[in-house]
Amino acid sequence: MEPAEAAELIAAGVAPGGAWADLGAGSGTFTRALATLVGADGTVYAVDRDAAALGWTRGSDRPEAGGARVVPLVADITERLPLRELDGLLAANALHFVPRRDQARVLGLLASYLRPGGAFVLVEYDQRIATPWVPYPVPPQRFADLARAAGLTAPREVGRRASRYGPKDIYAAVAHVPGP
């Protein structure tokens, strides 16, 4: 998926400006999309446990001018992160690598970094059967259950597209921390 396609998928869940984090940023497709949507007045923390994967945040590969400032952060999303009072979090194809038994704990931890009213945008495959590439699926109903357990509002789907890796769709949904 190209950054423009990723931006289209998540756009309805992202407000311009503010501080956001892309969890499991990897090669930066969704970080670039998020940086464009947040705009020049925002900051995006690109979080990944693999420092080499974040190499694109330096030099000529960094996101284009006009987008948010991108700050690399080498960290494991399942452990406490040095993030607070974020306006939003994006977890694109990251939560399905967290074992099912730990997903509620991790989502609760991640939601704790959000300010009241902050958005949690999830991008996942709409599948229920585990595969080597999606070992712990998070279909929409599972996300709804996890969001409720984490104290977030009921998720609202904001985008959907066919996956190029099989018959299942990729969906994007947003849930919020209650508040203003």
C-alpha positions as CSV (number, residue, x, y, z in Angstrom):
1,M,0.0,0.0,0.0
2,E,1.3,3.5,-0.8
3,P,1.1,6.3,1.7
4,A,-1.7,8.0,-0.3
5,E,-3.8,4.9,-0.1
6,A,-3.1,4.6,3.6
7,A,-4.1,8.2,4.1
8,E,-7.4,7.6,2.3
9,L,-8.1,4.6,4.5
10,I,-7.5,6.4,7.9
11,A,-8.4,10.0,7.0
12,A,-11.9,10.0,8.6
13,G,-10.4,9.0,11.9
14,V,-7.5,11.6,12.0
15,A,-7.9,15.3,13.0
16,P,-5.3,17.8,11.8
17,G,-2.6,19.1,14.2
18,G,-1.6,17.8,17.6
19,A,0.6,14.9,18.8
20,W,0.1,11.4,17.4
21,A,2.0,8.1,17.5
22,D,2.2,5.4,14.9
23,L,2.7,2.2,16.7
24,G,4.7,-0.5,14.9
25,A,5.8,2.1,12.3
26,G,8.0,-0.2,10.3
27,S,8.9,1.1,6.9
28,G,6.8,4.2,7.4
29,T,3.8,3.8,5.1
30,F,1.2,4.7,7.7
31,T,3.6,7.2,9.4
32,R,3.9,9.1,6.2
33,A,0.1,9.0,5.7
34,L,-0.5,10.2,9.3
35,A,2.1,13.0,9.0
36,T,0.4,14.3,5.9
37,L,-3.1,14.2,7.5
38,V,-1.9,15.8,10.8
39,G,-0.1,18.5,8.8
40,A,2.8,20.9,9.6
41,D,1.3,21.9,12.9
42,G,1.6,18.3,14.3
43,T,4.1,15.8,15.5
44,V,4.1,12.1,14.8
45,Y,6.1,9.6,16.9
46,A,7.1,6.7,14.7
47,V,7.4,3.8,17.3
48,D,9.0,0.5,16.4
49,R,11.1,-1.9,18.4
50,D,13.4,-2.4,15.4
51,A,15.8,0.6,15.1
52,A,16.8,-0.4,11.6
53,A,13.2,-0.3,10.5
54,L,13.1,3.4,11.4
55,G,16.1,4.3,9.3
56,W,13.8,6.0,6.8
57,T,13.2,8.8,9.4
58,R,16.6,10.2,8.8
59,G,18.2,11.7,5.7
60,S,16.5,11.9,2.3
61,D,14.0,9.2,3.0
62,R,12.2,11.2,5.8
63,P,8.6,12.4,5.1
64,E,8.1,15.3,2.7
65,A,7.9,18.9,3.8
66,G,4.5,20.1,4.7
67,G,3.7,17.2,6.9
68,A,4.0,16.8,10.6
69,R,7.4,16.6,12.3
70,V,8.3,12.8,12.6
71,V,10.2,11.7,15.7
72,P,11.5,8.1,15.8
73,L,11.1,6.2,19.0
74,V,12.7,2.7,19.4
75,A,10.4,0.9,21.8
76,D,8.2,-2.1,22.2
77,I,4.5,-1.1,22.2
78,T,3.7,-3.8,24.7
79,E,5.8,-2.0,27.4
80,R,5.4,1.4,28.9
81,L,6.3,4.2,26.4
82,P,7.5,7.7,27.2
83,L,4.3,9.2,25.6
84,R,1.6,11.3,27.3
85,E,-1.4,13.3,26.5
86,L,-1.4,12.4,22.8
87,D,-4.2,13.5,20.5
88,G,-4.2,10.2,18.7
89,L,-2.6,6.8,18.3
90,L,-2.5,4.7,15.1
91,A,-1.9,1.0,15.3
92,A,-1.8,-0.3,11.7
93,N,-1.2,-4.0,11.4
94,A,0.5,-4.1,14.8
95,L,-2.1,-5.4,17.3
96,H,-2.4,-8.7,15.5
97,F,1.2,-9.5,16.6
98,V,0.2,-9.2,20.3
99,P,-0.9,-12.6,21.7
100,R,-4.7,-12.7,22.2
101,R,-4.3,-13.1,26.0
102,D,-2.4,-9.8,26.1
103,Q,-4.3,-7.7,23.7
104,A,-6.7,-6.1,26.3
105,R,-3.8,-5.2,28.6
106,V,-1.8,-3.7,25.7
107,L,-4.8,-1.7,24.4
108,G,-5.5,-0.4,27.9
109,L,-1.8,0.6,28.2
110,L,-1.9,2.4,24.8
111,A,-5.1,4.1,25.6
112,S,-3.5,5.6,28.8
113,Y,-1.3,7.7,26.6
114,L,-4.3,9.6,25.1
115,R,-5.8,12.8,26.4
116,P,-9.5,13.0,27.0
117,G,-11.2,12.9,23.6
118,G,-8.1,11.4,22.0
119,A,-8.5,9.0,19.1
120,F,-7.3,5.4,18.8
121,V,-7.2,4.4,15.1
122,L,-6.8,0.8,14.4
123,V,-6.0,-0.8,11.0
124,E,-6.4,-4.5,10.8
125,Y,-7.4,-7.4,8.5
126,D,-11.1,-8.4,8.8
127,Q,-10.3,-12.0,9.5
128,R,-11.0,-14.5,12.3
129,I,-8.6,-17.3,11.4
130,A,-4.9,-17.0,12.4
131,T,-2.3,-17.2,9.7
132,P,1.5,-16.9,9.9
133,W,1.2,-13.2,8.8
134,V,-1.7,-12.4,11.1
135,P,-1.2,-14.7,14.1
136,Y,-3.7,-13.1,16.5
137,P,-6.5,-11.5,14.3
138,V,-8.5,-8.5,15.5
139,P,-11.7,-8.4,13.5
140,P,-14.1,-5.5,14.1
141,Q,-16.1,-7.2,16.9
142,R,-12.9,-8.2,18.7
143,F,-11.7,-4.5,18.5
144,A,-15.1,-3.4,19.9
145,D,-14.7,-5.8,22.9
146,L,-11.1,-4.7,23.4
147,A,-12.0,-1.0,23.2
148,R,-14.8,-1.4,25.7
149,A,-12.4,-3.2,28.1
150,A,-9.8,-0.3,27.7
151,G,-12.5,2.3,28.5
152,L,-12.7,3.7,25.0
153,T,-15.9,4.5,23.1
154,A,-17.5,2.0,20.8
155,P,-15.4,2.0,17.6
156,R,-16.7,3.4,14.3
157,E,-15.4,2.1,11.0
158,V,-13.8,4.9,9.0
159,G,-12.4,3.0,6.0
160,R,-12.2,-0.3,4.3
161,R,-10.4,-1.7,1.2
162,A,-9.6,-5.0,-0.4
163,S,-6.3,-6.5,0.7
164,R,-3.8,-7.5,-1.9
165,Y,-2.8,-10.4,0.2
166,G,-5.9,-12.5,0.1
167,P,-9.7,-12.5,0.2
168,K,-10.1,-10.5,3.4
169,D,-10.5,-6.7,3.6
170,I,-8.4,-4.3,5.6
171,Y,-10.5,-2.1,7.8
172,A,-9.8,1.1,9.8
173,A,-11.8,2.0,12.9
174,V,-11.6,4.7,15.5
175,A,-12.5,4.7,19.2
176,H,-12.0,7.6,21.6
177,V,-11.2,8.3,25.2
178,P,-14.3,9.7,26.7
179,G,-14.1,13.4,27.3
180,P,-14.3,16.7,25.6
